[in-house]
Amino acid sequence: MGDKYYFSKIQLFDSDEIVTPSLKRKIDRKKRKKLDKLEQNGILIGKDPTKLLRKAKKLENIQNEDPSQTIRRKWSIAMLRAQGVKVKDDLSLIKKSADKVRKIKLKRRNKWVERKEQVKQQQEERQSKREANIQKRKNQRLVKKLRRAKNRGRVFNLD
């Protein structure tokens, strides 16, 4: 007959098109629980390298496990990788990415400080220019007034 059977995980809805917030919270809670359970077993899955590094160091101190647990852990890592999950188990790469993130944050912070200083400087320049223009207009008005008074014969000594 030639019927084809597919054995895979069936997803009934698209995770981007979740209608109710309660359903989204429920799904997020399940994901979080799964992640917490994996992290307790020493399997790190996550996006923030600084948090991963902190957790890895914590686990490094705790982890003195027997061979059966290490084998079980390796199998679960292999299964996760087969499912397409990115398992972060290389500590040196986690350190590299954490340093990279730290450097990027530092660079952004420095740029922000520079920008703030630049804005402050520009504001001060504009303010001083404005003050100078106002003073100039006052002086021009005064000179014009005195000139008119001299022309009309009210003021004798202008210089």
Buried (B, 14 or more C-beta within 10 A) or exposed (E): EEEEEEEEEEEEEEEEEBEEEEEEEEEEEEEEEEBEEBBEBBBBBBEEBBEBBEBBEEBEEEEEEEEEEEEEBEEBBEEBEEEEEEBBBEBEEBBEBBEEBEEEEEEEEEEEEEEEEEEEEEEEEEEEEEEEEEEEEEEEEEEEEEEEEEEEEEEEEEE
